């Protein structure tokens, strides 16, 4: 089982001294995707997440693979986080699980994906097969849990995070919706406690305006990566890249690894 509190991806350290900033690439058509990629490249974020499920032709494997090739050429050494999110967890792709799996597997095998995000809601066989495939191809695996309706209790959040490590993921992620200020504090406390027992980096987000503090208080609660808006947001409550970079620069005493 992975026993590293930090994960290296193309020279970036997930779980290191500073919070990494990831910006989403969420476009519906070819022109928008390429233009957004070029704009995000100029920002030079730590990670760029391609939300494949936003793309109109995301069910076409060859199209996705060709786009990955183009994105790799445009983005250079910026790590690509690949996400083909299910509708059940806030995604846009309305495709069969079988086709989704086929596309994700082919994308990992292409060599263009640095990190892949897979939901913990998938069945055991799917998750274990993804772990084997990512290990074979040198791709880092994020196992994630999303709840766009509410924030579970502290024990349940910790259980989800521990579950991710039990599957031998490289990173575990939880994103939940707060319905009160108490919910935000519940997430922060759960992540802090989970960090004492987990041996892999944690990404944690309380969504919406209420939870925006979790996008900048990452180091305090033990979250390794925050998500900021580059062009189009991929989740409610995301803050602009330049603003969040400035805030983290102040809070974390500089932006060197």
Backbone bond lengths (Angstrom), bond angles and torsions (degrees), N, CA, C in turn:
res aa  C-N    CA-C-N  psi(-1)  N-CA   C-N-CA  omega(-1)  CA-C   N-CA-C  phi
1 X - - - 1.471 - - 1.521 110.16 -
2 X 1.305 116.38 143.43 1.465 122.19 177.01 1.529 109.80 -56.83
3 X 1.347 117.03 128.49 1.453 120.37 -179.49 1.521 111.36 -126.51
4 X 1.323 116.72 37.66 1.455 119.97 -178.38 1.520 110.73 -115.25
5 X 1.320 115.57 128.19 1.461 120.59 177.16 1.518 111.36 -72.07
6 X 1.336 116.15 -16.06 1.464 120.41 178.74 1.524 109.83 -124.63
7 X 1.336 115.54 154.35 1.453 121.97 179.13 1.523 107.96 -131.92
8 X 1.325 117.10 129.02 1.456 122.49 179.52 1.524 110.26 -95.00
9 X 1.334 116.06 129.61 1.463 121.67 177.32 1.525 108.14 -136.76
10 X 1.327 116.69 109.57 1.472 121.98 179.91 1.537 112.32 47.44
11 X 1.309 116.11 46.82 1.458 120.32 177.31 1.511 115.35 84.16
12 X 1.320 117.65 -6.59 1.461 122.17 176.86 1.525 109.31 -94.69
13 X 1.326 116.58 142.73 1.453 121.12 -179.24 1.521 110.31 -109.43
14 X 1.327 115.83 110.20 1.467 121.15 176.04 1.525 107.37 -83.50
15 X 1.336 116.23 119.40 1.456 120.51 -177.05 1.516 112.79 93.14
16 X 1.324 116.43 13.58 1.458 121.44 -179.95 1.518 113.08 -84.43
17 X 1.336 116.31 -150.79 1.459 121.48 -174.41 1.520 112.93 -71.31
18 X 1.330 116.68 -23.56 1.456 118.28 -177.99 1.525 111.65 -129.88
19 X 1.313 114.85 160.21 1.456 121.55 177.87 1.527 109.50 -76.10
20 X 1.318 116.93 128.22 1.456 120.04 175.26 1.524 109.45 -82.82
21 X 1.336 115.61 147.87 1.468 121.17 179.60 1.522 109.05 -109.93
22 X 1.321 114.87 124.39 1.463 121.84 177.86 1.524 108.78 -111.77
23 X 1.323 116.85 134.87 1.463 120.50 176.85 1.525 108.96 -116.45
24 X 1.336 117.33 141.27 1.462 120.33 -178.07 1.523 112.96 -85.30
25 X 1.309 115.05 143.88 1.455 123.34 172.39 1.526 105.33 -110.40
26 X 1.322 116.34 101.19 1.467 121.30 -173.04 1.522 109.03 -126.88
27 X 1.330 115.95 93.06 1.465 120.87 -176.78 1.524 109.95 -129.02
28 X 1.349 115.51 151.07 1.459 120.26 -176.60 1.530 113.55 -94.60
29 X 1.329 117.16 -24.97 1.462 119.64 -175.86 1.525 111.12 -133.82
30 X 1.316 115.66 169.62 1.462 122.08 -173.23 1.528 112.16 -60.23
31 X 1.312 117.18 -49.74 1.461 120.15 -177.14 1.530 111.05 -59.72
32 X 1.331 116.15 -46.91 1.469 120.28 -179.71 1.523 111.41 -62.80
33 X 1.326 116.07 -39.51 1.461 120.22 -178.93 1.525 110.92 -62.90
34 X 1.317 116.88 -48.45 1.464 120.79 -177.64 1.525 111.00 -66.26
35 X 1.325 116.88 -42.33 1.467 120.47 179.34 1.531 111.13 -64.00
36 X 1.333 115.77 -43.70 1.465 119.17 178.15 1.526 110.90 -62.51
37 X 1.322 116.33 -42.71 1.465 120.42 -179.66 1.522 111.04 -59.78
38 X 1.315 116.71 -41.58 1.454 120.75 -179.98 1.531 111.39 -67.02
39 X 1.321 116.57 -37.52 1.461 120.59 178.16 1.531 111.16 -69.42
40 X 1.323 116.25 -41.91 1.467 119.89 -179.82 1.524 111.18 -67.37
41 X 1.309 116.80 -34.48 1.461 121.14 177.20 1.526 110.65 -58.23
42 X 1.340 116.43 -39.11 1.465 120.99 179.61 1.528 111.70 -63.92
43 X 1.337 116.48 -32.51 1.467 120.38 179.37 1.524 111.40 -69.33
44 X 1.324 116.44 -27.02 1.461 123.24 -179.18 1.539 112.04 56.51
45 X 1.336 117.56 54.63 1.464 119.69 177.10 1.525 110.50 -73.08
46 X 1.318 116.20 170.96 1.460 120.12 -179.95 1.528 111.65 -70.09
47 X 1.329 115.94 -38.99 1.466 122.22 -177.45 1.527 108.21 -143.01
48 X 1.324 116.89 145.96 1.462 121.14 171.76 1.530 107.80 -119.44
49 X 1.317 115.95 124.90 1.460 121.08 178.85 1.520 109.56 -96.47
50 X 1.322 115.98 116.09 1.468 118.66 172.91 1.522 108.67 -86.08
51 X 1.345 115.37 110.85 1.453 121.03 174.96 1.527 107.79 -82.76
52 X 1.311 115.06 86.78 1.459 121.86 -175.33 1.519 111.38 -59.38
53 X 1.332 116.31 -32.84 1.468 120.47 -176.46 1.526 113.28 -65.98
54 X 1.329 117.96 -16.87 1.466 120.89 177.13 1.525 111.48 -77.01
55 X 1.338 116.89 -21.01 1.458 120.34 -174.58 1.529 110.38 -76.02
56 X 1.331 116.35 135.13 1.471 121.02 -174.86 1.527 112.97 -57.71
57 X 1.335 116.88 -38.52 1.464 120.89 -177.19 1.522 112.09 -102.64
58 X 1.330 116.95 35.78 1.465 120.09 -176.52 1.523 112.76 -68.33
59 X 1.333 117.56 -12.87 1.466 121.00 178.64 1.523 112.26 -86.49
60 X 1.332 117.38 -2.37 1.458 121.87 179.56 1.530 108.65 -99.73
61 X 1.313 116.59 107.31 1.467 121.56 -173.72 1.518 112.54 -58.84
62 X 1.311 117.55 -46.34 1.458 120.18 -177.60 1.526 111.64 -64.18
63 X 1.320 116.23 -37.67 1.460 120.12 177.06 1.518 110.28 -62.05
64 X 1.314 116.45 -46.62 1.469 121.04 -179.54 1.523 111.02 -61.06
65 X 1.323 117.42 -44.25 1.463 120.82 -179.49 1.528 111.92 -65.38
66 X 1.322 116.82 -39.58 1.467 120.07 177.51 1.527 111.07 -65.18
67 X 1.325 116.12 -39.52 1.463 120.19 178.55 1.524 111.24 -66.75
68 X 1.322 116.28 -38.80 1.466 119.85 177.02 1.527 110.83 -59.28
69 X 1.306 115.87 -42.59 1.463 121.14 178.04 1.530 110.34 -59.92
70 X 1.327 116.98 -45.13 1.465 120.69 179.84 1.533 111.02 -65.62
71 X 1.320 116.36 -42.23 1.466 120.18 -179.91 1.523 111.01 -63.68
72 X 1.316 116.80 -40.14 1.469 119.69 178.64 1.524 110.53 -60.69
73 X 1.329 116.66 -41.29 1.464 120.80 179.40 1.520 111.84 -66.43
74 X 1.330 116.78 -37.68 1.464 121.03 -179.15 1.526 111.31 -73.70
75 X 1.321 116.92 -44.37 1.467 121.27 -171.10 1.522 113.65 -83.44
76 X 1.318 117.54 -12.93 1.458 119.88 177.03 1.512 112.68 61.76
77 X 1.339 116.95 -123.52 1.457 121.77 -175.17 1.532 113.51 -89.21
78 X 1.319 118.04 2.75 1.466 119.18 177.84 1.529 108.77 -70.98
79 X 1.337 118.67 124.41 1.457 120.98 -179.54 1.531 112.19 -59.36
80 X 1.332 115.92 138.31 1.464 121.77 176.93 1.523 109.71 -102.71
81 X 1.314 115.31 120.33 1.457 122.26 171.71 1.522 107.11 -95.24
82 X 1.314 116.41 122.89 1.466 122.86 -172.97 1.523 109.37 -104.61
83 X 1.347 116.23 123.22 1.463 120.64 -178.50 1.517 110.70 -134.98
84 X 1.323 115.15 119.13 1.465 122.06 173.47 1.522 105.75 -116.59
85 X 1.336 114.93 85.76 1.471 122.08 -166.78 1.524 112.83 -81.29
86 X 1.317 114.66 140.07 1.462 121.01 176.20 1.527 111.12 -73.70
87 X 1.312 116.59 152.79 1.467 121.98 177.71 1.525 110.13 -60.97
88 X 1.325 116.42 -35.69 1.465 121.75 -177.89 1.526 112.74 -61.54
89 X 1.333 116.53 -25.96 1.462 119.03 -179.25 1.532 111.77 -116.51
90 X 1.332 114.91 33.48 1.459 119.41 173.54 1.506 115.34 91.34
91 X 1.336 118.20 7.85 1.449 121.54 179.94 1.513 113.18 -84.86
92 X 1.335 115.92 178.31 1.455 121.62 -175.17 1.529 113.40 -113.16
93 X 1.321 117.12 -14.64 1.469 120.25 -172.79 1.530 111.74 -78.62
94 X 1.325 115.53 119.89 1.461 120.85 176.35 1.524 108.15 -104.88
95 X 1.330 115.66 73.76 1.458 122.04 -179.85 1.524 108.77 -130.94
96 X 1.310 116.47 162.73 1.462 120.77 -178.80 1.528 110.28 -67.33
97 X 1.319 116.13 154.41 1.459 120.56 178.15 1.522 111.11 -61.95
98 X 1.341 116.25 -34.62 1.455 120.37 -179.33 1.526 111.62 -65.10
99 X 1.329 116.34 -45.91 1.463 120.26 179.59 1.521 110.49 -68.47
100 X 1.298 116.78 -40.97 1.469 120.67 178.35 1.518 110.34 -58.39
101 X 1.309 115.88 -45.04 1.459 120.50 179.24 1.528 110.98 -62.16
102 X 1.313 116.94 -43.63 1.464 121.60 -179.87 1.524 111.11 -60.32
103 X 1.325 116.66 -42.00 1.466 120.90 -178.75 1.523 110.88 -68.90
104 X 1.326 116.91 -42.74 1.463 120.37 178.95 1.529 110.42 -62.70
105 X 1.325 116.63 -44.68 1.465 120.34 -179.45 1.527 111.35 -61.69
106 X 1.325 116.63 -45.25 1.463 120.09 179.58 1.526 111.08 -64.08
107 X 1.321 116.76 -36.39 1.466 121.02 179.89 1.527 111.02 -66.20
108 X 1.317 116.86 -42.41 1.464 120.61 177.47 1.527 110.09 -63.07
109 X 1.315 116.17 -44.28 1.466 121.18 -178.24 1.532 112.81 -68.24
110 X 1.345 116.95 -17.07 1.466 120.53 179.53 1.523 112.23 -67.41
111 X 1.322 116.76 -23.90 1.451 120.94 -177.85 1.520 114.14 86.13
112 X 1.334 117.34 1.09 1.463 121.37 -177.97 1.533 113.08 -93.90
113 X 1.327 116.78 -9.47 1.470 121.21 -176.50 1.523 109.45 -99.44
114 X 1.324 116.72 124.99 1.461 121.26 179.21 1.524 112.13 -90.93
115 X 1.320 115.91 -37.83 1.465 122.29 178.86 1.522 107.36 -138.10
116 X 1.326 116.95 141.32 1.460 120.07 175.40 1.530 108.61 -124.69
117 X 1.325 115.69 138.78 1.463 122.62 179.23 1.526 108.51 -102.79
118 X 1.321 116.34 121.33 1.468 122.68 179.42 1.525 108.59 -126.22
119 X 1.311 116.90 135.22 1.458 121.33 -175.63 1.533 112.11 -76.44
120 X 1.318 115.61 141.32 1.456 121.70 175.68 1.528 112.01 -66.44
121 X 1.326 116.37 -16.03 1.464 120.31 179.82 1.524 112.74 -73.52
122 X 1.345 117.37 -11.61 1.453 120.59 175.89 1.529 110.01 -67.82
123 X 1.323 116.36 159.89 1.461 118.94 -178.92 1.525 111.31 -72.35
124 X 1.325 115.69 162.90 1.466 122.17 -174.83 1.520 112.85 -56.01
125 X 1.329 116.50 -43.78 1.460 120.80 -178.34 1.528 111.12 -61.75
126 X 1.333 116.28 -44.17 1.465 120.87 179.67 1.529 110.26 -59.60
127 X 1.321 116.98 -48.50 1.460 121.27 -177.58 1.525 111.01 -63.70
128 X 1.318 116.80 -44.68 1.470 120.11 -179.55 1.527 111.26 -64.84
129 X 1.330 116.55 -39.11 1.466 119.65 177.50 1.527 111.13 -65.47
130 X 1.335 116.82 -37.77 1.463 120.85 177.27 1.527 110.60 -65.48
131 X 1.327 116.70 -38.03 1.466 119.89 177.71 1.523 110.39 -63.01
132 X 1.322 117.03 -45.36 1.467 120.95 179.65 1.532 110.90 -62.75
133 X 1.329 116.43 -41.92 1.461 120.98 -177.32 1.530 111.47 -68.79
134 X 1.320 116.66 -41.73 1.469 119.52 179.82 1.525 110.87 -66.98
135 X 1.310 117.70 -38.72 1.461 120.73 177.13 1.522 110.66 -63.08
136 X 1.322 116.40 -41.22 1.469 121.10 -178.31 1.523 112.53 -67.67
137 X 1.354 116.41 -25.02 1.464 120.31 -175.60 1.527 113.77 -111.20
138 X 1.324 117.11 7.21 1.463 120.12 177.98 1.512 113.89 69.22
139 X 1.328 116.84 26.64 1.464 122.28 179.68 1.524 109.41 -100.80
140 X 1.329 117.38 138.40 1.462 120.99 177.83 1.528 109.72 -82.32
141 X 1.331 115.98 143.82 1.463 121.95 -176.65 1.520 111.67 -112.56
142 X 1.343 115.33 124.36 1.462 121.99 169.25 1.526 107.63 -102.37
143 X 1.315 116.76 127.15 1.460 120.57 170.60 1.527 106.49 -104.29
144 X 1.326 115.93 127.87 1.471 119.75 -169.42 1.520 113.09 -127.29
145 X 1.322 113.78 153.24 1.463 122.50 173.72 1.516 108.16 -128.39
146 X 1.341 116.75 130.10 1.462 121.64 179.38 1.526 110.01 -126.36
147 X 1.313 114.99 139.01 1.461 120.31 175.28 1.526 107.26 -139.28
148 X 1.328 116.56 106.90 1.464 121.54 -176.20 1.534 112.49 -89.30
149 X 1.328 116.78 3.62 1.463 120.25 -178.36 1.525 113.50 -106.35
150 X 1.322 115.93 -36.17 1.463 118.53 -173.15 1.522 111.28 -158.32
151 X 1.330 114.77 177.85 1.454 122.33 174.19 1.522 108.08 -111.72
152 X 1.320 117.60 116.24 1.467 119.42 177.29 1.524 110.86 -63.54
153 X 1.314 116.68 170.71 1.455 121.04 177.66 1.519 111.99 -67.32
154 X 1.314 115.92 164.64 1.468 121.28 -177.10 1.525 112.27 -55.82
155 X 1.314 116.85 -46.10 1.465 120.44 -178.18 1.524 111.47 -62.75
156 X 1.339 116.91 -37.84 1.457 120.68 -179.17 1.522 110.90 -68.88
157 X 1.327 117.59 -39.13 1.466 121.04 177.60 1.523 110.02 -63.65
158 X 1.320 116.62 -45.47 1.463 120.54 178.91 1.528 110.10 -60.68
159 X 1.334 116.10 -40.95 1.461 120.79 179.15 1.530 111.29 -59.80
160 X 1.334 116.70 -41.95 1.465 120.91 178.84 1.534 110.89 -63.36
161 X 1.315 115.92 -43.23 1.459 120.43 -179.14 1.529 111.14 -65.44
162 X 1.317 116.11 -43.63 1.467 120.75 177.58 1.516 110.65 -63.16
163 X 1.317 116.63 -39.10 1.455 122.30 178.68 1.525 111.17 -57.13
164 X 1.344 115.67 -40.50 1.459 120.26 178.64 1.515 112.07 -61.18
165 X 1.326 116.67 -41.42 1.464 119.19 178.21 1.525 111.28 -70.41
166 X 1.311 117.39 -34.47 1.465 120.80 179.14 1.525 111.78 -61.17
167 X 1.331 116.65 -28.85 1.466 121.30 176.39 1.530 111.66 -83.66
168 X 1.331 116.93 3.38 1.461 122.82 177.42 1.528 113.09 69.99
169 X 1.332 117.05 32.08 1.464 119.80 176.18 1.523 109.81 -70.03
170 X 1.329 115.79 160.30 1.466 120.36 176.02 1.518 111.21 -81.66
171 X 1.336 115.60 -32.68 1.466 123.49 -177.72 1.523 107.15 -143.16
172 X 1.312 117.39 147.34 1.460 120.45 175.50 1.524 108.66 -123.89
173 X 1.336 115.33 142.31 1.462 120.81 -174.21 1.531 110.92 -131.18
174 X 1.328 115.21 141.72 1.459 120.62 173.18 1.524 108.40 -136.65
175 X 1.330 115.58 132.59 1.468 121.72 177.56 1.521 107.61 -134.12
176 X 1.329 116.43 122.07 1.459 120.93 -174.50 1.525 110.91 -133.82
177 X 1.329 115.28 160.00 1.463 120.65 -179.19 1.530 110.35 -100.60
178 X 1.327 117.50 124.48 1.457 119.85 178.05 1.533 111.24 -85.20
179 X 1.290 115.84 143.95 1.465 121.63 172.96 1.516 111.55 -111.89
180 X 1.330 116.05 4.59 1.466 121.91 178.22 1.523 108.74 -166.00
181 X 1.310 116.52 167.75 1.460 120.46 175.77 1.521 110.56 -64.30
182 X 1.322 116.33 -33.05 1.461 120.06 178.12 1.521 111.36 -60.34
183 X 1.342 116.76 -35.33 1.455 120.47 179.07 1.526 111.50 -63.61
184 X 1.323 115.75 -38.49 1.465 119.98 178.56 1.529 110.17 -63.16
185 X 1.320 115.33 -44.33 1.462 119.93 178.99 1.526 111.63 -66.32
186 X 1.324 116.47 -33.74 1.467 120.81 177.24 1.521 110.52 -60.84
187 X 1.338 116.61 -46.31 1.461 120.01 178.76 1.518 110.88 -62.17
188 X 1.309 116.88 -46.92 1.459 120.71 -177.06 1.531 111.39 -61.32
189 X 1.307 115.87 -41.82 1.470 119.78 179.47 1.534 110.44 -67.78
190 X 1.338 116.75 -40.82 1.460 120.47 -179.42 1.525 111.06 -62.42
191 X 1.326 116.59 -42.71 1.462 120.95 -179.64 1.522 110.65 -66.74
192 X 1.320 116.36 -41.03 1.455 120.74 177.90 1.529 110.95 -60.23
193 X 1.328 116.12 -43.64 1.463 120.44 -179.73 1.528 111.18 -69.98
194 X 1.335 116.49 -41.01 1.467 120.08 179.68 1.524 110.98 -63.16
195 X 1.337 115.69 -34.97 1.455 120.19 179.97 1.519 113.64 -62.32
196 X 1.332 116.43 -21.30 1.465 121.04 179.59 1.526 112.17 -76.86
197 X 1.322 116.21 -20.71 1.466 119.52 -175.58 1.533 113.50 -116.63
198 X 1.326 117.38 -20.92 1.461 120.41 179.78 1.526 111.38 -83.27
199 X 1.318 116.01 151.11 1.457 121.68 179.29 1.514 112.45 -114.79
200 X 1.342 116.71 20.83 1.464 122.27 176.69 1.527 108.15 -133.61
201 X 1.335 117.82 158.57 1.466 120.44 178.80 1.526 112.14 -64.61
202 X 1.326 114.62 149.09 1.462 122.87 178.93 1.527 109.07 -116.12
203 X 1.330 116.03 138.29 1.465 121.93 168.81 1.518 106.23 -115.45
204 X 1.320 117.17 126.95 1.463 120.16 -176.81 1.518 110.79 -138.56
205 X 1.327 115.27 135.43 1.463 121.13 -177.13 1.516 110.22 -139.47
206 X 1.313 116.00 132.33 1.455 121.91 166.40 1.529 104.88 -102.47
207 X 1.310 116.41 117.60 1.465 121.00 -170.12 1.533 113.25 -80.92
208 X 1.347 115.29 174.09 1.455 121.16 177.86 1.518 112.52 75.56
209 X 1.323 115.76 177.13 1.468 120.47 -179.82 1.520 111.95 -63.00
210 X 1.326 115.88 -37.58 1.465 120.65 -178.46 1.524 111.41 -59.64
211 X 1.338 115.48 -34.41 1.457 119.47 -174.90 1.513 115.48 -96.74
212 X 1.318 118.03 9.84 1.465 120.10 -175.43 1.520 113.73 -59.89
213 X 1.321 117.62 -27.40 1.465 120.38 179.73 1.527 110.88 -59.81
214 X 1.344 116.90 -30.02 1.469 119.32 -178.81 1.521 112.20 -71.27
215 X 1.319 117.13 -15.79 1.464 120.74 179.55 1.529 112.03 -83.01
216 X 1.332 116.49 -12.29 1.464 119.47 178.22 1.532 112.97 -121.65
217 X 1.333 117.25 -17.87 1.470 120.93 179.68 1.525 110.77 -95.08
218 X 1.321 115.72 30.85 1.463 121.50 -172.70 1.527 112.61 -58.03
219 X 1.332 116.08 -48.81 1.456 118.74 -175.83 1.519 111.40 -65.23
220 X 1.326 116.68 -34.59 1.463 120.32 -178.84 1.527 112.09 -65.67
221 X 1.336 116.47 -38.31 1.470 118.26 -177.17 1.522 112.46 -97.30
222 X 1.343 117.52 -11.76 1.451 119.64 175.99 1.509 115.40 99.90
223 X 1.340 117.50 27.84 1.459 121.67 177.34 1.529 109.22 -100.55
224 X 1.332 116.72 132.29 1.463 121.37 -170.52 1.519 114.58 -86.91
225 X 1.337 117.55 -24.01 1.466 121.94 -174.80 1.519 109.60 -137.10
226 X 1.334 116.29 141.07 1.449 120.57 172.40 1.526 108.84 -119.69
227 X 1.327 115.98 156.17 1.460 121.68 -178.42 1.519 109.52 -111.90
228 X 1.326 116.39 130.73 1.463 121.90 -177.73 1.519 109.80 -128.42
229 X 1.307 116.00 158.09 1.464 121.25 179.91 1.523 110.08 -79.57
230 X 1.333 115.97 125.92 1.449 120.82 171.73 1.506 108.26 -100.92
231 X 1.339 117.25 -62.32 1.468 123.17 175.90 1.521 110.13 -114.92
232 X 1.342 115.27 -65.96 1.465 119.96 -179.45 1.523 109.84 -119.03
233 X 1.331 117.85 136.08 1.465 120.14 178.05 1.515 111.26 -69.49
234 X 1.336 116.59 151.18 1.453 121.24 176.98 1.519 111.67 -115.20
235 X 1.329 116.65 -1.05 1.466 121.36 178.08 1.523 108.72 -157.86
236 X 1.334 117.47 150.65 1.461 120.54 -178.97 1.522 112.72 -65.73
237 X 1.336 116.01 137.39 1.458 121.19 175.36 1.514 114.99 95.22
238 X 1.343 117.89 0.10 1.460 119.61 179.97 1.532 110.62 -66.26
239 X 1.338 115.43 140.71 1.462 123.22 -179.65 1.530 108.76 -100.70
240 X 1.334 117.31 152.17 1.456 121.64 179.78 1.518 112.70 -59.28
241 X 1.332 116.34 146.74 1.459 121.49 -176.18 1.527 112.78 -58.12
242 X 1.325 117.14 -50.16 1.467 120.24 -176.83 1.519 111.67 -61.18
243 X 1.332 115.61 -39.90 1.466 119.94 -179.32 1.522 111.18 -66.67
244 X 1.319 116.06 -46.40 1.463 118.38 -177.15 1.527 111.18 -69.21
245 X 1.325 116.70 -32.88 1.462 120.07 176.87 1.523 110.59 -64.33
246 X 1.325 115.79 -42.14 1.466 120.13 179.18 1.526 110.86 -64.15
247 X 1.326 116.54 -43.23 1.464 120.88 -179.27 1.527 110.71 -63.85
248 X 1.331 116.51 -46.05 1.459 119.74 -178.64 1.525 111.36 -67.51
249 X 1.327 116.65 -32.08 1.459 120.56 176.66 1.533 109.27 -59.98
250 X 1.331 115.61 -41.81 1.459 120.90 -179.65 1.525 111.01 -71.02
251 X 1.321 116.96 -46.71 1.455 121.18 -175.26 1.537 113.21 -70.28
252 X 1.331 115.78 -32.75 1.460 119.04 -172.68 1.521 113.62 -106.25
253 X 1.321 116.46 7.13 1.458 120.26 173.74 1.507 115.08 67.70
254 X 1.322 116.51 42.13 1.455 120.53 179.10 1.510 111.45 114.84
255 X 1.325 116.40 171.35 1.460 120.24 -175.62 1.523 113.84 -122.26
256 X 1.336 116.55 22.25 1.465 118.86 175.93 1.507 109.94 -86.74
257 X 1.359 116.47 147.03 1.478 120.49 177.42 1.514 110.41 -66.66
